[in-house]
């Protein structure tokens, strides 16, 4: 038996539940294949040969068969003494005595590692591009079918991106096919790095690549925005110089995008759409992308244009603050919320719902946040010279990204000192999204700000991650009831109940509660009845430019 070319193990009949069976014999082939000495193996469970990639399903099949005394055959991954994986084809046969009781198990193992490698190679060649290792057309078609099946279960937008390298044929002819192939391999690596693991990058031949992106949005606008982000990331990455075998190359690409959100889109039709869009990108000057859907392209172009205008808006002083009054039933006019407005020269007034998300996308959060803070502090200084306004507080909105800046507290205090504004008249409005990351760090900043006398308000309360845990821990002064609840308190009992709860909660925590979006006398009366005494909304006044706000305050007197 010692001369056999297969591994032989014999174990006792100990039960799996008690840690057995235990090895009582191994042949010489065991030592050659595994690297473990016979003395090390004797007395151990064969499980010591297993590791992280040993298949749980095969082990369960083996355990079940042995439990009922049946022979079993499985294919397993085992590990050598150096931790190297190898595949075995394992036959286990129970040995019984004259009474029919199992006394031993004999295991016959054949090393099938090379066979498995060959199978994996065949699989690789069948489903992957031989040059780049990316998915080929066959695997892409399989992934596409899976994507359509997922869309049928839960409609969500996905995207098919077709990409063609600009003037690659000329470069290939000039520098040779070997260099061209090396470039394609590097392109494949960069494309793969630009997408998620759930997405698929494929090469269909030549310099044509396809990216299948999953779940880019629940609606057309969100999907177009996310697909645009992927496209720009790809184009930017590919436009960076390639260094191949000591030579530097510059490439660009043209990219076409087709979006789909249900199972009724055949892949061939989407390829045609993406191809058409890609050729439109080439006609537009190359090194760019186009959507097949004209409406989405217009939307993306508009957002891109606005992004460029936003970058100039700060330097050209196109932003202003408008002020919406805040009232208290006892004290009357107590303050205002500063709301950012943008008067774009080529567009006129742009809605904050349009440009605020863009501010974050193009990286202007810090700069614009500083501008708003500076403008608010200057407003407070100006109001201090006007007796009718000198007591008013001014609230400004702080985005989560702005609040998370390491020097946020220092920048606020520096602005107050620079302008001479009173800290106790400045109020910072935070959203619940600010609080979900690093609660300890957030509270440390809030505590520091509050120690200087700055007020802190939680905006849009009830619409996000409301939690008693953070409310009782954070240094807040005020809760603002979101207008979505206020506007339906008279028609929706659930919203009325939520509003009552927020008022009660605020009182129990010693916080002022302000209702925003109050538009009618009936809403104000309801809120007053349930104990809310601070208000903001069109019933009192719309947001006003600076001079109009000052006139409004004068008329209030």
Secondary structure, DSSP 8 states (H G I E B T S, - for coil): -TT-SSEEEEEE---GGGT---EEEE-HHHHHHH---HHHHTTS-GGGG--TTS-HHHHHHHHHHHHTT--EEEEEEEE-TT--EEEEEEEEEEEE-TTS-EEEEEEEEEE-HHHHHHHHHHHHHHHB-TTT--B-HHHHHHHHHHHHHHHHHS--EEEEEEEEETTHHHHHHHH-HHHHHHHHHHHHHHHHHTS-TTSEEEEEETTEEEEEEEEEESSHHHHHHHHHHHHHHHHHHHTS-EEETTEEE---EEEEEEEE-STT--HHHHHHHHHHHHHHHHHTTSSSEEESSHHHHHHHHHHHHHHHHHHHHTTTT-EEEEEEEEEETTTEEEEEEEEEEEEETTTEEE-HHHHHHHHHHTT-HHHHHHHHHHHHHHHHHHHTTSTTTTT-EEEEEE-HHHHTSTTHHHHHHHHHHHHT--GGGEEEEE-GGGGSS-HHHHHHHHHHHHHTT-EEEEEEETSS---HHHHHHS--SEEEE-HHHHTTTTT-HHHHHHHHHHHHHHHHTT-EEEEE---SHHHHHHHHHTT--EEESTTT---B-HHHHHHHHHHH-
